[in-house]
Amino acid sequence: MKKSLCFMLTGIMVFGCVMSVLAADFPTKDVQGYIMWGAGGATDNVARAVTPLVEAYLGKKIILVNKTGGTGAIATQYVYSRPSDGYTLLYGAENPQVYRILELSDLDYKDFYPVNILGRGVGVIVANNDMPWNSFKDLVEDAQQRPGKIKMGSTGPGGLPYTVGAMTQAVTGFDVISVPFDGEGPGITAMQGGHVDFMPAGLTAVREHIRAGRVKALCVVADEPIEGLEDIPLITQDFPEFKQYLPWGPFYGIWCKRDVPDAAKQVLVEAFQKGAAEAQFQEFLKDFGAVPMNISGEEADAFLKKWQSVTNWMYEYAGAAKVSPETLGIPKP
């Protein structure tokens, strides 16, 4: 028995030493990067913009593969099933942070180490040009006077329009009719045609419509000025209660398994920090309508936990959560 235990402990020590040596030389081969969304989407565009810049600092290629399905859960599960050696990365967005309350997966970003959160999207509340509102306050006051009469474009649970709508309901208590669409694009088109009256949407989806005067921007869902949007009021201007939920928006980043050796993590973090800081990628984010972040480790974990708290409880308040965040130990914002 003692001999068996001795052999077992020796084996564990040898394995640990081998892993440490391998991590110290990391990377010795190309890295695999799995994108949880399809080609041409926001996450895919961000991934393919930053990766060539990172490869120059990593010294190896990162082979990108689109592995779609299950609202990103297929790629998340696959990366989690791979060895904890740093050679398999998850290129993801915000979706895993709602998996548990929607019963899509038992995994979320608590199980992964944030190599880099590159940037986050910005929400804008826009309205049909024929609507009488000139501010978000005007919209809220009208909705309070005419409960259940105003139509809001949405994309169903999981999207920015839905979450911002739930956030707005929690703060103002207004009662509107939510009309779901298959994406922000179809929703914005329907709004221009008068089929819905207003819609929360990502800046990427509405920037050109705002510039062309095809829609009316009522506010930015932020508590600090956003470069290029200084002429659009912040949502906290008339409703400071929103501040407890902000900053909030979809985000894009890279993760590895939580138990990857620290030496390998550090190599990855440094390569992605340098690549993401390149002027070429920063300009891409600006044109893409995203706020640069370039954070990792504990700072990124704190951001992820707050995002999860806000979003999960907004789903709970809106009746969209299948499992209460309270039962999962997710604190209220």
N, C-alpha and C positions, 0 to 999 in steps of 0.2 A: 504493500500500500504506500509506504514511504517512498519507495523507488519510483512508483508510478507518479506520485505527486511531484517528486523531484524532476522527473523527465518532463512533466507537464509545464512546470514553472520555467525550466530551462528552455523549452520550446517557445514559450511566450516571450521570454527575454531575447532569444535569438531572432524571433519574428520582429519584435520591436526594434531591434538594432538594424535589421535588414531594411525595414521601412524607413528608419531615420536616415540611413545612408542613401537610400534611393531618393528620399525627399530632398536631401542636401544637394543632390545633383540635378534636381528637377528643373526643367523638363529634359528628358533624354530622347523624347519622341514627340510626334505631333499630338495635339490635343483635339478631342472631339467636343463640339458644341452643339447642343440640341435646342432648337428654337420651338417653343410651345405653340406657336401660331403659324399659319401658312405663308407662302411666298407672297410678297407684295403688301402684306399688312404692316401695321405700325411697328410691332415688335421685330419683325423681319427686317424692315428698313433700318431701324436703329442698330440691330445686330450687324448688318452688313456694312454699315457706315463706319462703325468703330473698330471692327475686328482687324482689317488690314493695318490700321495704325498701331494696334496692340501687338501684332505679330512682330513688328520691328523691334520691340522691347523684350518680347518673350523669347525671341530667337528660334521659334518653331512655328509651324503652321497651325491654325485652328480650323479644323474641317467642320463646316457648318452643315447641319442637317435639319430640315423642317420635319418635326414629329408631332403631328396634330392630333386632335381628338380629345373629347371629354373636357372641354373648356380649359385645355392645357394640362389636364390631369395625367394624360398618357405620357407626355414627355417628363413630367415631374416624377412619376412613379418609375419610369425607366432610368433616369439619372440616379434616383435613390437606390435602385437595385444594382448599380455598378460598383466596382471596388472603390474604396475611399483613398484614392491615390492622387487625386487632382487632375487626372487626365480626361475626366468627363464633366463638362460644364452644362448648366441649365441657363439658357437665355430666356428669361421670362418677363412677365408683366405682373400686375397686381392680383390676378385671379386666385392663386393658391390661398390668399388670405381670407377667402370666403368659402373655401372648400368644406370645412367642417360644419359650418352652420347650414350649408345647403346639401350636406351628405354626399358630396362628390368624391371625397377622399379623406382619409385620416391624416394625411400629410398637409403641412403648410410650411411657411418659411422658417418656423422654429426648428425644422429638421435640416435646414441648409445654412451654410455660411455665406453672408453677402459679400462677394468679391468686389462688386461695385454696383451701386444704384446710380445709373448714368444721368437720369433726368426724370422729370414728372410733367404730365400734361396740365393744362390750365382749362378750367371750365368757364364758359361765358353763357349768360342767359340772354337769349335773343328772342325777338318778337316779330310777327308779321308787321310790315310797314303801315298797314291800315289801322292797327290797334292804337288807341288814344294815349297809351302810356309813354312817358318820356323818361321814366326811371323805374327801378325795381320796386321802389316804395309805391309808385302809382299802381303797379300790377297787384301788389299785395293788398292794397286798400280796396281795389276793385273786386278782387277775389273774395275779400271778407264781406263786401256788400252784396255780392252775387254768388253765394256758395253753390258749387256744383254746376256752374254755367260756363266757365272758362276751360278750354281744352289745351292740355299740355302734351307735346310730343315726347315720347319715351322710347326706350329700347328694351324694356322688361328688366327683371332682376339681373344684376351683374354689370350693368352699363353705367356710364357717367350720368346720363340723363335721369335714370331711375334713382341713383343715390343722391344726387343733388336735389331732386324733387322731394325725396324722403327727408333730407336735411332741412329743406325749406319748410316742409310741413311741421317738423318738430319745433322749429324756431318761431314760425309765424302762425301756425294753426290753420293756414288757409286750405280751402276745400276746392280742388279742381278735378276735372276729368282727365285721367291719364290714358292716352291713346298710344298703344305700342306699335313700333315699326321694326323692320328687320335690320336696321342700322341707322346711324346718325344721318347719313346721306339721304335716304328715302324720307326720313322725318323732316329734315330741313326743306326738301323739295315740297313736301305736303304742306308745310307751314307757309311757304311762299305762295302756294295756291289757295290759302285760306282754309285748309282742312283742319288745321290746329292753329291756336292763337300764339303760343310761345313754346320755347323748348330750351332746356339746359343742354349744352353741347360742348364738345372739346374744341379748343381754339383751332386745331388742325382742320376740323370739318367745316368751320364757319369763317375762318379768317378772310378768304377771298370774297365771300358773300358780304361781309361787313365792309370791306374796302370798296366794293362795287355799289354799295348802297342798296343791296337787294333785301337785306334784313336790318332790323333795328337792334343794336346792342344796348341792353339795359344795365348790365353790371358784369364785372369780372368776379368769379368765385375765388377771392383771395383777400388776404388782410394786409398785403404789402404790394406796392406798385410793380407791375410787370412791364419790362422793357418793350416798347412799341405799342403798349395799350394804355398809356398814361392818360389819354383823353376819355377813357371809359371808367365810370365810378367803380370803386371797390364795393363788394356786397356788405362789408362791415361799416360803410359810411352811414347808412341809415339803420342798420341792424347789427350793432356791435356784438350781439349774442352769438353770431356765427364764428367769432374768433376762436371759441373753444374747439371747433372742429377743423380749423385750418392750421397749416397748409394741407390741402387735400387735392388729389387728382390721380389719374392713372399714372403708372410709372413703369420704367424699363430698367432691367439690370441683368447681372450675371451672378449665378450662385454655384457653389460646389457643396458636397456633402459636409455636414457640420464637423465630422471627425477626420477630415483630411489632415495630415500632419501640418503643423504650424509653418514649417519651413517652406512647404509647397504653397500654402495659402499666401505667405508673404511674397513669394515670387509672382503669383497671380495678381495680388493686390497692387503691387508696384507697377507691373506691366499695364494693367488696365487704368490705373490712375494717370500714368504718363500718356497713354494713348488717348484717353478721354479728354485730357487737357490740351491736346493739339488744336490749333486754331481751326483746322479743317472740320473737325468734329463739332467744335463749339458753334461754328457758323451753321453747320447742318442742324443742330438743335434749335437754333434761333429761327431758321427758315421753317423748321418742322412745327414750330409753335410750342416748344417744350422749355421748361426752366432747367438749366444745368444744375446737377447736384454733385456728382463725382465723389460719393461717400462710400465707406466700407466699414466692416467690423462693428464695433459697439455703437457708433453714430448711426449707421444704417439700421441696426437692430432696433434702436430707439424709435426711428422713423417708422419702421415696419409695424411695431407694436401699437403706436398711436394710430396709424392708418387702419389697422385691423380693428382696434377698439371703436373708432368712429363709424366705420363702414358696417361692421357686424351689428352694432346697436341700432344704426339707422334701418337696417333690414328687419331687425326685431320690432322696432316701433311701427314699421310699415306692414308688418304681418307677413313678410317674405321669408323669414328664417324658419327652416324645418327643425332646427335644434337651437334652443336659446343659448346665446353667448355666455350667459351666466353659468349654465351647467358645464361649460367648457373652461371656466376660469378666466374668461376675457373680461376685463374691467370696463365699466362705463367710462365714456370720455369725460 
